[in-house]
Amino acid sequence: MKKLIFTLMFAFPTLYFAQEEKPKESQIAKECDLPKDFKEPIKNNRLKKFVAIDNRVSEKEVIIIRAQNGFGSGIYTVCVKQEPIQYQKIGTVFMREGKSPFNNAK
């Protein structure tokens, strides 16, 4: 009987907390809801041009919301059509986060 009570005492809270996952979509929607007086952290026309071509939009629709620059590298978050997308820079080359330029398999 003690084993049953002990097991239930740990099983119920574990199952209860395991089901409390909040959707990430609300965070994504909030990230690109920018105030009217928002000022971009950096002015990088090369990045905007690359993102615009990559997503088939105009450069005016690309907004840089976050930038982390390093020596010869960087990580940028941009909003395109109210959707945040991460890009990284290695040397002088920009690429979408998570996509390898060396993987040409189709």
DRENPA-3360 file (N, C-alpha, C; in nm, 2 decimals, always signed):
BEGIN
1 = MKKLIFTL = +0.08/-0.12/+0.00/+0.00/+0.00/+0.00/+0.09/+0.13/+0.00 ~ +0.20/+0.12/+0.08/+0.28/+0.24/+0.08/+0.35/+0.26/-0.05 ~ +0.39/+0.15/-0.12/+0.45/+0.16/-0.25/+0.35/+0.23/-0.35 ~ +0.23/+0.19/-0.34/+0.13/+0.24/-0.44/+0.11/+0.39/-0.41 ~ +0.10/+0.43/-0.29/+0.08/+0.58/-0.26/+0.21/+0.65/-0.30 ~ +0.32/+0.60/-0.27/+0.45/+0.66/-0.31/+0.46/+0.68/-0.46 ~ +0.42/+0.58/-0.53/+0.43/+0.58/-0.68/+0.33/+0.68/-0.73 ~ +0.21/+0.69/-0.68/+0.11/+0.78/-0.73/+0.15/+0.93/-0.69;
9 = MFAFPTLY = +0.21/+0.94/-0.58/+0.25/+1.07/-0.53/+0.35/+1.14/-0.63 ~ +0.43/+1.06/-0.70/+0.53/+1.11/-0.80/+0.47/+1.10/-0.94 ~ +0.38/+1.01/-0.97/+0.33/+0.99/-1.11/+0.23/+1.11/-1.15 ~ +0.14/+1.15/-1.06/+0.05/+1.25/-1.09/+0.11/+1.39/-1.12 ~ +0.20/+1.43/-1.03/+0.26/+1.56/-1.07/+0.34/+1.56/-1.19 ~ +0.41/+1.45/-1.22/+0.49/+1.44/-1.34/+0.40/+1.45/-1.46 ~ +0.29/+1.38/-1.46/+0.20/+1.38/-1.58/+0.14/+1.52/-1.59 ~ +0.11/+1.58/-1.48/+0.04/+1.72/-1.48/+0.14/+1.82/-1.54;
17 = FAQEEKPK = +0.26/+1.82/-1.50/+0.36/+1.92/-1.55/+0.40/+1.89/-1.69 ~ +0.40/+1.77/-1.73/+0.45/+1.73/-1.86/+0.35/+1.78/-1.97 ~ +0.23/+1.81/-1.94/+0.13/+1.86/-2.03/+0.12/+2.01/-2.04 ~ +0.19/+2.08/-1.96/+0.18/+2.23/-1.96/+0.28/+2.29/-2.05 ~ +0.26/+2.27/-2.18/+0.35/+2.34/-2.28/+0.28/+2.44/-2.35 ~ +0.33/+2.56/-2.35/+0.26/+2.68/-2.42/+0.31/+2.68/-2.56 ~ +0.22/+2.72/-2.65/+0.26/+2.73/-2.79/+0.36/+2.84/-2.82 ~ +0.45/+2.81/-2.91/+0.55/+2.91/-2.94/+0.50/+3.01/-3.04;
25 = ESQIAKEC = +0.39/+2.98/-3.10/+0.34/+3.07/-3.21/+0.31/+3.21/-3.16 ~ +0.26/+3.22/-3.03/+0.23/+3.35/-2.98/+0.36/+3.44/-2.96 ~ +0.47/+3.37/-2.92/+0.59/+3.44/-2.91/+0.64/+3.49/-3.05 ~ +0.63/+3.41/-3.15/+0.67/+3.45/-3.28/+0.59/+3.56/-3.33 ~ +0.46/+3.56/-3.31/+0.38/+3.67/-3.36/+0.42/+3.80/-3.29 ~ +0.45/+3.80/-3.16/+0.48/+3.92/-3.08/+0.62/+3.97/-3.12 ~ +0.71/+3.89/-3.17/+0.85/+3.93/-3.20/+0.85/+4.03/-3.31 ~ +0.76/+4.01/-3.41/+0.76/+4.10/-3.52/+0.65/+4.21/-3.51;
33 = DLPKDFKE = +0.58/+4.22/-3.40/+0.49/+4.33/-3.38/+0.57/+4.45/-3.32 ~ +0.62/+4.53/-3.41/+0.71/+4.64/-3.37/+0.64/+4.77/-3.35 ~ +0.68/+4.86/-3.26/+0.62/+4.99/-3.25/+0.65/+5.07/-3.37 ~ +0.57/+5.18/-3.39/+0.59/+5.27/-3.51/+0.73/+5.34/-3.50 ~ +0.78/+5.37/-3.38/+0.90/+5.44/-3.37/+1.02/+5.35/-3.36 ~ +1.01/+5.22/-3.40/+1.12/+5.12/-3.39/+1.24/+5.17/-3.48 ~ +1.35/+5.16/-3.42/+1.48/+5.19/-3.50/+1.56/+5.07/-3.51 ~ +1.60/+5.03/-3.62/+1.68/+4.91/-3.65/+1.82/+4.93/-3.57;
41 = PIKNNRLK = +1.87/+4.82/-3.51/+1.99/+4.82/-3.44/+2.11/+4.85/-3.53 ~ +2.11/+4.81/-3.65/+2.22/+4.84/-3.74/+2.16/+4.87/-3.88 ~ +2.24/+4.93/-3.96/+2.20/+4.96/-4.10/+2.29/+4.88/-4.19 ~ +2.24/+4.77/-4.24/+2.32/+4.68/-4.33/+2.24/+4.65/-4.45 ~ +2.27/+4.73/-4.56/+2.20/+4.72/-4.68/+2.23/+4.59/-4.76 ~ +2.35/+4.53/-4.74/+2.38/+4.40/-4.80/+2.30/+4.29/-4.75 ~ +2.28/+4.29/-4.61/+2.19/+4.19/-4.55/+2.05/+4.20/-4.60 ~ +2.00/+4.33/-4.60/+1.86/+4.35/-4.65/+1.84/+4.30/-4.79;
49 = KFVAIDNR = +1.94/+4.33/-4.88/+1.93/+4.29/-5.02/+1.93/+4.14/-5.03 ~ +2.02/+4.07/-4.95/+2.02/+3.93/-4.96/+1.89/+3.86/-4.91 ~ +1.84/+3.91/-4.80/+1.71/+3.86/-4.74/+1.60/+3.88/-4.84 ~ +1.59/+4.00/-4.90/+1.49/+4.03/-4.99/+1.49/+3.94/-5.11 ~ +1.61/+3.91/-5.17/+1.62/+3.81/-5.28/+1.59/+3.67/-5.23 ~ +1.63/+3.63/-5.11/+1.61/+3.50/-5.06/+1.46/+3.47/-5.04 ~ +1.39/+3.57/-5.00/+1.24/+3.55/-4.97/+1.15/+3.61/-5.07 ~ +1.21/+3.66/-5.18/+1.13/+3.72/-5.29/+1.04/+3.83/-5.25;
57 = VSEKEVII = +1.09/+3.93/-5.18/+1.02/+4.05/-5.13/+1.10/+4.17/-5.17 ~ +1.05/+4.29/-5.15/+1.13/+4.41/-5.17/+1.21/+4.44/-5.04 ~ +1.32/+4.52/-5.06/+1.40/+4.55/-4.95/+1.33/+4.63/-4.84 ~ +1.23/+4.70/-4.88/+1.15/+4.78/-4.78/+1.07/+4.70/-4.68 ~ +1.04/+4.57/-4.72/+0.97/+4.48/-4.63/+1.06/+4.41/-4.53 ~ +1.19/+4.42/-4.54/+1.28/+4.36/-4.45/+1.32/+4.45/-4.34 ~ +1.30/+4.41/-4.21/+1.33/+4.49/-4.10/+1.43/+4.41/-4.01 ~ +1.54/+4.46/-3.98/+1.64/+4.40/-3.89/+1.60/+4.43/-3.75;
65 = IRAQNGFG = +1.57/+4.33/-3.67/+1.52/+4.35/-3.53/+1.63/+4.32/-3.43 ~ +1.73/+4.23/-3.46/+1.83/+4.20/-3.37/+1.96/+4.17/-3.44 ~ +2.07/+4.22/-3.39/+2.20/+4.19/-3.45/+2.31/+4.17/-3.35 ~ +2.38/+4.06/-3.37/+2.50/+4.03/-3.28/+2.62/+4.02/-3.37 ~ +2.70/+4.12/-3.37/+2.82/+4.12/-3.46/+2.94/+4.07/-3.38 ~ +3.02/+3.99/-3.46/+3.15/+3.95/-3.40/+3.26/+3.98/-3.51 ~ +3.38/+3.94/-3.48/+3.48/+3.97/-3.58/+3.47/+3.87/-3.69 ~ +3.42/+3.91/-3.81/+3.40/+3.82/-3.92/+3.28/+3.73/-3.92;
73 = SGIYTVCV = +3.20/+3.75/-3.82/+3.08/+3.67/-3.81/+2.96/+3.75/-3.75 ~ +2.84/+3.70/-3.75/+2.73/+3.76/-3.69/+2.61/+3.68/-3.70 ~ +2.51/+3.71/-3.61/+2.38/+3.64/-3.62/+2.28/+3.76/-3.62 ~ +2.18/+3.75/-3.71/+2.08/+3.86/-3.73/+1.94/+3.80/-3.73 ~ +1.85/+3.87/-3.67/+1.71/+3.83/-3.68/+1.64/+3.94/-3.76 ~ +1.57/+3.90/-3.86/+1.50/+3.99/-3.94/+1.35/+3.95/-3.95 ~ +1.26/+4.05/-3.98/+1.12/+4.02/-3.99/+1.09/+4.04/-4.14 ~ +1.03/+3.94/-4.20/+0.98/+3.94/-4.34/+0.84/+3.89/-4.33;
81 = KQEPIQYQ = +0.75/+3.98/-4.37/+0.60/+3.95/-4.38/+0.56/+3.90/-4.24 ~ +0.59/+3.97/-4.13/+0.56/+3.95/-4.00/+0.60/+3.81/-3.95 ~ +0.71/+3.76/-4.00/+0.77/+3.63/-3.96/+0.92/+3.65/-3.93 ~ +0.96/+3.62/-3.81/+1.11/+3.63/-3.78/+1.19/+3.52/-3.84 ~ +1.30/+3.56/-3.90/+1.39/+3.46/-3.97/+1.53/+3.50/-3.92 ~ +1.61/+3.39/-3.89/+1.75/+3.42/-3.84/+1.85/+3.39/-3.96 ~ +1.94/+3.48/-3.97/+2.05/+3.47/-4.07/+2.18/+3.48/-4.00 ~ +2.28/+3.41/-4.05/+2.42/+3.43/-3.99/+2.51/+3.47/-4.10;
89 = KIGTVFMR = +2.62/+3.54/-4.06/+2.72/+3.58/-4.15/+2.85/+3.52/-4.11 ~ +2.92/+3.46/-4.21/+3.05/+3.40/-4.19/+3.14/+3.47/-4.30 ~ +3.23/+3.54/-4.25/+3.32/+3.62/-4.34/+3.24/+3.73/-4.40 ~ +3.22/+3.72/-4.54/+3.13/+3.82/-4.61/+3.01/+3.75/-4.66 ~ +2.98/+3.63/-4.62/+2.87/+3.56/-4.68/+2.75/+3.55/-4.58 ~ +2.63/+3.58/-4.62/+2.51/+3.56/-4.54/+2.44/+3.43/-4.58 ~ +2.38/+3.36/-4.48/+2.30/+3.24/-4.51/+2.20/+3.23/-4.40 ~ +2.09/+3.16/-4.44/+1.98/+3.14/-4.34/+2.03/+3.04/-4.24;
97 = EGKSPFNN = +1.99/+3.07/-4.11/+2.03/+2.99/-4.00/+1.98/+2.84/-4.02 ~ +2.07/+2.75/-4.01/+2.03/+2.61/-4.02/+2.04/+2.55/-4.16 ~ +2.07/+2.63/-4.26/+2.09/+2.58/-4.39/+2.23/+2.58/-4.43 ~ +2.28/+2.46/-4.47/+2.42/+2.45/-4.51/+2.44/+2.48/-4.65 ~ +2.54/+2.57/-4.69/+2.56/+2.60/-4.83/+2.63/+2.49/-4.90 ~ +2.68/+2.39/-4.83/+2.75/+2.28/-4.89/+2.66/+2.16/-4.92 ~ +2.54/+2.16/-4.88/+2.44/+2.05/-4.91/+2.36/+2.09/-5.03 ~ +2.41/+2.03/-5.15/+2.34/+2.06/-5.27/+2.25/+1.94/-5.32;
105 = AK = +2.22/+1.85/-5.23/+2.14/+1.74/-5.27/+2.00/+1.78/-5.29 ~ +1.94/+1.73/-5.40/+1.80/+1.77/-5.43/+1.70/+1.65/-5.43;
% end
